[in-house]
Amino acid sequence: MNENEIAKIIVDAAYKVHSRLGPGLLEAVYEVLLAHEIGERGLRVERQVPIPIEYNGIKFQEGFRADMIVEGKVIIEIKSVETIQRVHKKQLLTYLRLTEMKLGLLINFGTDLIKNGVSRIVNGL
């Protein structure tokens, strides 16, 4: 399964969670429920995955944490805010570069319509 096929399943799962709960909950709640929905669709989901950073030839494990990685191919960053800021997209792009993955989804559950809260971030395409 390629990144685009995985992303379609993720967006469908996000739609289901958002349509049942709406906006306004904590990111951690959406993370748990979205991981459940994605897993129900048969995909492997890892939560709070450490992303190490290398600096001056030294690898530090305390770098970053991705909210979710699906099938080892797509990073999901979850937000529950009124407005996505440029820094949120830059953060996800940094995660993609550090992991050498190609696709990330920034999903903001704080929007009235989830379709307005999904941003695709690509690395090297």
PEVENJO-V905617 format. One record per backbone hydrogen bond with DSSP energy under -1.0 kcal/mol. CO is the residue of the C=O (numbers start at 0). NH is the residue of the N-H. E is the energy in kcal/mol with one decimal. If there is no record, write none. Layout:
co	nh	e
CO	NH	E
CO	NH	E
//
This chain:
co	nh	e
1	5	-2.2
2	6	-2.8
3	7	-1.9
4	8	-1.5
5	9	-2.3
6	10	-2.7
7	11	-2.0
8	12	-2.3
9	13	-2.6
10	14	-2.4
11	15	-1.9
12	16	-2.3
13	17	-2.8
14	18	-2.8
15	19	-1.5
16	20	-2.2
17	21	-2.8
25	29	-1.6
26	30	-2.6
27	31	-2.0
28	32	-2.3
29	33	-2.9
30	34	-2.4
31	35	-1.9
32	36	-2.5
33	37	-2.6
34	38	-2.4
35	39	-2.3
37	42	-1.6
38	41	-1.9
43	70	-2.9
45	68	-2.1
48	65	-2.9
50	63	-2.3
52	59	-3.5
54	57	-1.9
57	54	-2.9
59	52	-2.4
63	50	-3.2
65	48	-1.8
66	47	-2.3
67	75	-2.9
68	45	-2.3
69	72	-2.4
69	73	-1.8
73	69	-2.9
74	104	-2.9
75	67	-1.6
76	106	-2.6
78	108	-3.1
84	87	-1.1
84	88	-1.1
85	89	-2.3
86	90	-2.3
87	91	-1.8
88	92	-2.3
89	93	-2.2
90	94	-2.0
91	95	-2.3
92	96	-2.4
93	97	-2.6
94	98	-2.0
95	99	-1.3
95	100	-1.4
101	122	-2.3
102	74	-1.8
103	120	-2.9
104	76	-2.6
105	118	-2.4
106	78	-2.8
112	115	-1.6
113	116	-1.7
116	107	-3.0
118	105	-2.8
120	103	-2.6
//
